[in-house]
Amino acid sequence: MITFVYVVTSMEIDTIKDQVSTNLEKYITFSVNLLGVVISFGWILIIFGILKN
């Protein structure tokens, strides 16, 4: 019985770890993409600014 409880608990913990790491990966990917968009947009603005001058 104790072994069964231990196995179930460790499975639950693994599932939670997987969910947390997945969310973290999504967040990191989102942040990197957002940063890329901001940088690209910044470059476009800079280039247009140079062309206008």
Jmol script that loads the backbone (N, CA, C; Angstrom):
load data "model"
ATOM      1  N   MET A   1       0.839  -1.210   0.000  1.00  0.00           N
ATOM      2  CA  MET A   1       0.000   0.000   0.000  1.00  0.00           C
ATOM      3  C   MET A   1       0.871   1.257   0.000  1.00  0.00           C
ATOM      4  N   ILE A   2       1.893   1.278   0.855  1.00  0.00           N
ATOM      5  CA  ILE A   2       2.788   2.437   0.942  1.00  0.00           C
ATOM      6  C   ILE A   2       3.510   2.631  -0.396  1.00  0.00           C
ATOM      7  N   THR A   3       3.958   1.519  -0.992  1.00  0.00           N
ATOM      8  CA  THR A   3       4.654   1.574  -2.276  1.00  0.00           C
ATOM      9  C   THR A   3       3.749   2.176  -3.338  1.00  0.00           C
ATOM     10  N   PHE A   4       2.483   1.756  -3.342  1.00  0.00           N
ATOM     11  CA  PHE A   4       1.503   2.252  -4.307  1.00  0.00           C
ATOM     12  C   PHE A   4       1.349   3.770  -4.169  1.00  0.00           C
ATOM     13  N   VAL A   5       1.196   4.239  -2.930  1.00  0.00           N
ATOM     14  CA  VAL A   5       1.053   5.675  -2.657  1.00  0.00           C
ATOM     15  C   VAL A   5       2.294   6.419  -3.144  1.00  0.00           C
ATOM     16  N   TYR A   6       3.468   5.845  -2.872  1.00  0.00           N
ATOM     17  CA  TYR A   6       4.722   6.470  -3.282  1.00  0.00           C
ATOM     18  C   TYR A   6       4.795   6.600  -4.801  1.00  0.00           C
ATOM     19  N   VAL A   7       4.440   5.532  -5.507  1.00  0.00           N
ATOM     20  CA  VAL A   7       4.485   5.534  -6.974  1.00  0.00           C
ATOM     21  C   VAL A   7       3.529   6.583  -7.535  1.00  0.00           C
ATOM     22  N   VAL A   8       2.300   6.621  -7.011  1.00  0.00           N
ATOM     23  CA  VAL A   8       1.299   7.583  -7.475  1.00  0.00           C
ATOM     24  C   VAL A   8       1.792   9.011  -7.219  1.00  0.00           C
ATOM     25  N   THR A   9       2.337   9.244  -6.027  1.00  0.00           N
ATOM     26  CA  THR A   9       2.827  10.578  -5.667  1.00  0.00           C
ATOM     27  C   THR A   9       3.961  11.002  -6.586  1.00  0.00           C
ATOM     28  N   SER A  10       4.920  10.108  -6.843  1.00  0.00           N
ATOM     29  CA  SER A  10       6.053  10.456  -7.711  1.00  0.00           C
ATOM     30  C   SER A  10       5.570  10.700  -9.137  1.00  0.00           C
ATOM     31  N   MET A  11       4.542   9.963  -9.581  1.00  0.00           N
ATOM     32  CA  MET A  11       3.977  10.192 -10.906  1.00  0.00           C
ATOM     33  C   MET A  11       3.339  11.577 -10.964  1.00  0.00           C
ATOM     34  N   GLU A  12       2.605  11.938  -9.924  1.00  0.00           N
ATOM     35  CA  GLU A  12       1.970  13.259  -9.853  1.00  0.00           C
ATOM     36  C   GLU A  12       3.035  14.349  -9.926  1.00  0.00           C
ATOM     37  N   ILE A  13       4.105  14.188  -9.172  1.00  0.00           N
ATOM     38  CA  ILE A  13       5.185  15.181  -9.126  1.00  0.00           C
ATOM     39  C   ILE A  13       5.816  15.325 -10.513  1.00  0.00           C
ATOM     40  N   ASP A  14       6.054  14.185 -11.188  1.00  0.00           N
ATOM     41  CA  ASP A  14       6.625  14.223 -12.541  1.00  0.00           C
ATOM     42  C   ASP A  14       5.705  14.974 -13.493  1.00  0.00           C
ATOM     43  N   THR A  15       4.399  14.715 -13.379  1.00  0.00           N
ATOM     44  CA  THR A  15       3.421  15.384 -14.242  1.00  0.00           C
ATOM     45  C   THR A  15       3.474  16.886 -14.010  1.00  0.00           C
ATOM     46  N   ILE A  16       3.521  17.289 -12.742  1.00  0.00           N
ATOM     47  CA  ILE A  16       3.576  18.718 -12.402  1.00  0.00           C
ATOM     48  C   ILE A  16       4.858  19.331 -12.966  1.00  0.00           C
ATOM     49  N   LYS A  17       5.984  18.628 -12.814  1.00  0.00           N
ATOM     50  CA  LYS A  17       7.266  19.119 -13.348  1.00  0.00           C
ATOM     51  C   LYS A  17       7.173  19.310 -14.849  1.00  0.00           C
ATOM     52  N   ASP A  18       6.575  18.321 -15.537  1.00  0.00           N
ATOM     53  CA  ASP A  18       6.414  18.413 -16.991  1.00  0.00           C
ATOM     54  C   ASP A  18       5.594  19.634 -17.361  1.00  0.00           C
ATOM     55  N   GLN A  19       4.489  19.863 -16.659  1.00  0.00           N
ATOM     56  CA  GLN A  19       3.624  21.007 -16.949  1.00  0.00           C
ATOM     57  C   GLN A  19       4.371  22.312 -16.729  1.00  0.00           C
ATOM     58  N   VAL A  20       5.107  22.405 -15.637  1.00  0.00           N
ATOM     59  CA  VAL A  20       5.851  23.624 -15.317  1.00  0.00           C
ATOM     60  C   VAL A  20       6.903  23.894 -16.387  1.00  0.00           C
ATOM     61  N   SER A  21       7.669  22.863 -16.761  1.00  0.00           N
ATOM     62  CA  SER A  21       8.723  23.056 -17.759  1.00  0.00           C
ATOM     63  C   SER A  21       8.122  23.413 -19.117  1.00  0.00           C
ATOM     64  N   THR A  22       6.979  22.828 -19.446  1.00  0.00           N
ATOM     65  CA  THR A  22       6.309  23.142 -20.715  1.00  0.00           C
ATOM     66  C   THR A  22       5.882  24.603 -20.716  1.00  0.00           C
ATOM     67  N   ASN A  23       5.272  25.056 -19.626  1.00  0.00           N
ATOM     68  CA  ASN A  23       4.838  26.454 -19.519  1.00  0.00           C
ATOM     69  C   ASN A  23       6.035  27.383 -19.597  1.00  0.00           C
ATOM     70  N   LEU A  24       7.129  26.984 -18.943  1.00  0.00           N
ATOM     71  CA  LEU A  24       8.340  27.799 -18.936  1.00  0.00           C
ATOM     72  C   LEU A  24       8.895  27.909 -20.355  1.00  0.00           C
ATOM     73  N   GLU A  25       8.919  26.779 -21.074  1.00  0.00           N
ATOM     74  CA  GLU A  25       9.410  26.779 -22.456  1.00  0.00           C
ATOM     75  C   GLU A  25       8.544  27.683 -23.324  1.00  0.00           C
ATOM     76  N   LYS A  26       7.213  27.593 -23.159  1.00  0.00           N
ATOM     77  CA  LYS A  26       6.292  28.439 -23.920  1.00  0.00           C
ATOM     78  C   LYS A  26       6.585  29.906 -23.628  1.00  0.00           C
ATOM     79  N   TYR A  27       6.783  30.224 -22.336  1.00  0.00           N
ATOM     80  CA  TYR A  27       7.029  31.608 -21.931  1.00  0.00           C
ATOM     81  C   TYR A  27       8.335  32.122 -22.530  1.00  0.00           C
ATOM     82  N   ILE A  28       9.387  31.280 -22.469  1.00  0.00           N
ATOM     83  CA  ILE A  28      10.693  31.671 -23.007  1.00  0.00           C
ATOM     84  C   ILE A  28      10.596  31.874 -24.516  1.00  0.00           C
ATOM     85  N   THR A  29       9.935  30.928 -25.201  1.00  0.00           N
ATOM     86  CA  THR A  29       9.765  31.031 -26.654  1.00  0.00           C
ATOM     87  C   THR A  29       9.023  32.306 -27.003  1.00  0.00           C
ATOM     88  N   PHE A  30       7.946  32.584 -26.258  1.00  0.00           N
ATOM     89  CA  PHE A  30       7.150  33.786 -26.488  1.00  0.00           C
ATOM     90  C   PHE A  30       8.002  35.034 -26.288  1.00  0.00           C
ATOM     91  N   SER A  31       8.790  35.059 -25.206  1.00  0.00           N
ATOM     92  CA  SER A  31       9.635  36.217 -24.900  1.00  0.00           C
ATOM     93  C   SER A  31      10.654  36.449 -26.007  1.00  0.00           C
ATOM     94  N   VAL A  32      11.288  35.356 -26.472  1.00  0.00           N
ATOM     95  CA  VAL A  32      12.304  35.462 -27.521  1.00  0.00           C
ATOM     96  C   VAL A  32      11.673  35.970 -28.810  1.00  0.00           C
ATOM     97  N   ASN A  33      10.498  35.428 -29.154  1.00  0.00           N
ATOM     98  CA  ASN A  33       9.802  35.870 -30.373  1.00  0.00           C
ATOM     99  C   ASN A  33       9.438  37.343 -30.264  1.00  0.00           C
ATOM    100  N   LEU A  34       8.932  37.741 -29.098  1.00  0.00           N
ATOM    101  CA  LEU A  34       8.534  39.127 -28.880  1.00  0.00           C
ATOM    102  C   LEU A  34       9.753  40.042 -29.027  1.00  0.00           C
ATOM    103  N   LEU A  35      10.865  39.618 -28.447  1.00  0.00           N
ATOM    104  CA  LEU A  35      12.103  40.388 -28.518  1.00  0.00           C
ATOM    105  C   LEU A  35      12.539  40.529 -29.970  1.00  0.00           C
ATOM    106  N   GLY A  36      12.454  39.416 -30.720  1.00  0.00           N
ATOM    107  CA  GLY A  36      12.813  39.432 -32.136  1.00  0.00           C
ATOM    108  C   GLY A  36      11.959  40.417 -32.915  1.00  0.00           C
ATOM    109  N   VAL A  37      10.658  40.417 -32.642  1.00  0.00           N
ATOM    110  CA  VAL A  37       9.732  41.327 -33.328  1.00  0.00           C
ATOM    111  C   VAL A  37      10.089  42.774 -32.995  1.00  0.00           C
ATOM    112  N   VAL A  38      10.326  43.044 -31.716  1.00  0.00           N
ATOM    113  CA  VAL A  38      10.661  44.406 -31.283  1.00  0.00           C
ATOM    114  C   VAL A  38      11.948  44.881 -31.952  1.00  0.00           C
ATOM    115  N   ILE A  39      12.964  44.020 -31.991  1.00  0.00           N
ATOM    116  CA  ILE A  39      14.246  44.378 -32.607  1.00  0.00           C
ATOM    117  C   ILE A  39      14.058  44.640 -34.102  1.00  0.00           C
ATOM    118  N   SER A  40      13.318  43.733 -34.772  1.00  0.00           N
ATOM    119  CA  SER A  40      13.062  43.907 -36.209  1.00  0.00           C
ATOM    120  C   SER A  40      12.348  45.225 -36.462  1.00  0.00           C
ATOM    121  N   PHE A  41      11.334  45.506 -35.650  1.00  0.00           N
ATOM    122  CA  PHE A  41      10.553  46.736 -35.793  1.00  0.00           C
ATOM    123  C   PHE A  41      11.445  47.950 -35.573  1.00  0.00           C
ATOM    124  N   GLY A  42      12.324  47.853 -34.569  1.00  0.00           N
ATOM    125  CA  GLY A  42      13.266  48.935 -34.283  1.00  0.00           C
ATOM    126  C   GLY A  42      14.179  49.204 -35.467  1.00  0.00           C
ATOM    127  N   TRP A  43      14.695  48.112 -36.092  1.00  0.00           N
ATOM    128  CA  TRP A  43      15.569  48.258 -37.256  1.00  0.00           C
ATOM    129  C   TRP A  43      14.828  48.915 -38.399  1.00  0.00           C
ATOM    130  N   ILE A  44      13.572  48.495 -38.630  1.00  0.00           N
ATOM    131  CA  ILE A  44      12.762  49.075 -39.712  1.00  0.00           C
ATOM    132  C   ILE A  44      12.603  50.578 -39.475  1.00  0.00           C
ATOM    133  N   LEU A  45      12.298  50.952 -38.236  1.00  0.00           N
ATOM    134  CA  LEU A  45      12.131  52.374 -37.913  1.00  0.00           C
ATOM    135  C   LEU A  45      13.421  53.145 -38.142  1.00  0.00           C
ATOM    136  N   ILE A  46      14.560  52.542 -37.739  1.00  0.00           N
ATOM    137  CA  ILE A  46      15.852  53.195 -37.898  1.00  0.00           C
ATOM    138  C   ILE A  46      16.161  53.389 -39.386  1.00  0.00           C
ATOM    139  N   ILE A  47      15.948  52.334 -40.193  1.00  0.00           N
ATOM    140  CA  ILE A  47      16.230  52.393 -41.625  1.00  0.00           C
ATOM    141  C   ILE A  47      15.349  53.457 -42.297  1.00  0.00           C
ATOM    142  N   PHE A  48      14.040  53.458 -41.958  1.00  0.00           N
ATOM    143  CA  PHE A  48      13.146  54.453 -42.529  1.00  0.00           C
ATOM    144  C   PHE A  48      13.556  55.862 -42.106  1.00  0.00           C
ATOM    145  N   GLY A  49      14.013  55.991 -40.867  1.00  0.00           N
ATOM    146  CA  GLY A  49      14.471  57.283 -40.370  1.00  0.00           C
ATOM    147  C   GLY A  49      15.669  57.775 -41.152  1.00  0.00           C
ATOM    148  N   ILE A  50      16.608  56.866 -41.451  1.00  0.00           N
ATOM    149  CA  ILE A  50      17.810  57.226 -42.218  1.00  0.00           C
ATOM    150  C   ILE A  50      17.415  57.614 -43.646  1.00  0.00           C
ATOM    151  N   LEU A  51      16.497  56.841 -44.253  1.00  0.00           N
ATOM    152  CA  LEU A  51      16.073  57.106 -45.624  1.00  0.00           C
ATOM    153  C   LEU A  51      15.377  58.453 -45.738  1.00  0.00           C
ATOM    154  N   LYS A  52      14.557  58.785 -44.727  1.00  0.00           N
ATOM    155  CA  LYS A  52      13.833  60.059 -44.761  1.00  0.00           C
ATOM    156  C   LYS A  52      14.795  61.227 -44.669  1.00  0.00           C
ATOM    157  N   ASN A  53      15.859  61.070 -43.874  1.00  0.00           N
ATOM    158  CA  ASN A  53      16.839  62.147 -43.745  1.00  0.00           C
ATOM    159  C   ASN A  53      17.709  62.149 -45.003  1.00  0.00           C
TER     160      ASN A  53
END
end "model"
wireframe off; spacefill off
backbone 0.3
color backbone group
